[in-house]
């Protein structure tokens, strides 16, 4: 396992030494016209990596996503992308005044914008105002998010990162200067449509305006394509490269009820085994600690008298153990005194807020976790409440907080989740161990972190939209299943989870799995639903499909690590020239050949838009013509999944865990003529290719054995 942190020092020096034009130091020409009106100056870009440029406006703050990063850019992989020597545009303009910093970037008339992190409530962002503010409870489409990122990507094939930890506001095309006096302007050129985001004078240029209050300057990074997906790849590689999870992380996860003690948690684990439901990870919620809200980070002796014995027993059953926590540190914690001088001046839930922007707090917090949990056998953590809340009692630290590292509360909210991940990840990496964990907040430059986002919100459509949007900004998202309003709702939610970065049922507030009883009160009273076994069977079938998908998912994530291609992404990234796809926020690509279109409970049907080309139904092999829309009835049992014609798709065997020998046998599905080989990159990589005789051949491409065996080959239809 490569520790990418070891490369950081030299990379930062290289970036710091790069030339970049500064506002006021070397203006790119005289101020004229509109520039004079608001005292803006034109700023040129200078290269920092192939296809990546930087412009500096004013005096950037000391702490930013780039300056505070702990993982270096993957410079070698960046060099492997299409070579580009010209920036998508030569310059931008900006100004610094008593309010802060304002940036003006070009925006063409028909350009669409995507990104800004984990956006749940909207997809295409042209004509919107987005404020990238950390918030656990986005109520309206303002930009609030668990994981906002000051990064956007354009259908013209470029991306922009505004390197700030401030709550920057992006005006995506419709903040315009006042009109000039003109009696000759024909009324027909300014026809107004109520609610229109294109209500402008004919021929008037549009811009992306970025308002950064309190900032004395900012660096702006420009990522070239030539295609939109290439710009996203460059951004992910600049972040440090995509993550490649351990295989067990791609299996199925189950989180036990929060009040469970060791015997109750193990009983749940055994019940899953007895029910023949595959599961790799068993999660414990707050009850494992002696104090939570704030946290002691100490096992509760009443519930878990023998933590080492519990983990040993869980491991013997084939489980990895994941522990819930948040960083706010209670007075009873052994970490309280060591962290006290390295924490903010305001607390949360009676506990300290560690200054994770500073190395001392990360080391103290991390080393404690390494010695007391990682060395005990804990495989990962669920890092909760590391975001912020304005709409649920305002429980987090205020923006006017101050921290020993020199950042304020606003800046800390923007990086708290990422630096928290650093503290934990360092302990696994220093021991040569892998983790795949959960986190409730992240942000810019997050691609190399093996932490998957989740939410206390629960709208199914919002969860799907978050999954679609996550691929624009180097984020991973878990559309977890907690409960359901009906058996249909449970099945539809679980189907989405199966085709996601992390497949999990989070039963933290119900004692029994949701398939045994959907009603929460009856579930906790031990009253199981009549005929629950049939619903359990259907859920088991879906979870088994997750196990079958693991080899394919491994290939998608391996490519993420290799060249920054997000494994889960919007159709618009793969098919940027198809304007019909610029508004499709309920379908997504998994890997390079699989399209998923979730179904939603209570809806009689849904429209599925297939991009141009030939496609096949994943389940039956039935061919479909692309470039058109189809209506899928909700009576269809399977989630709609389509595969590009010619695709070879590996499907693993089913076992109770991903370690089971039975998972090594591959069924190879061939859709059409088999002209699209499948490849798993890496030291244990291999390729599946169809020979001239029609036989599927598995060829090792790495230095180590891949361990898979090709068994049945299924011909799923001919083009």
Secondary structure by P-SEA (a helix, b strand, c coil): ccccccccaaaaaaaaabbbbcccccccccccccccccbbbbbbbbbccccbbbbbcccccccccccccccccaaaaaaaccccccccccccccccccccbbbbbbbcccbbbbbcccccccccccccccccccccccccccccccbbbcbbbbcccccccccccccccccccccccccccccccccccccccccccccccccbbbbbbbbbccccbbbbbbbbbccaaaaaaaaaaaaccccccccccccbbbbccccccaaaaaaaaaaaaaacccccbbbbccccccccccccccccccccccaaaaaaaaaaabbbbbbbbcccccccccccccccccccccccccccccccccaaaaaaaaaaaaacccccccccccccccccccccccccccccccccccccaaaaaacaaaaaaaaaaaaaaaacbbbbbcccccccccccccbbbbcccccaaaaaaaaaaccccbbbbbbcccccccaaaaaaaaaaaaaccbbbbbcccccccccccccaaaaaaccccccaaaaaaaaaaaaaaaaaaaaaaaaaaaaaaccccccccccccccccccccccccccccccccbbbbbbbccccbbbbbbcccbbbcccccbbbbccbbbbbbccccccbbbbccbbbbbbbbbccccccccccccbbbbcccccbbbbbbccbbbbbbbccccbbbbbbccccccccccccccccccc
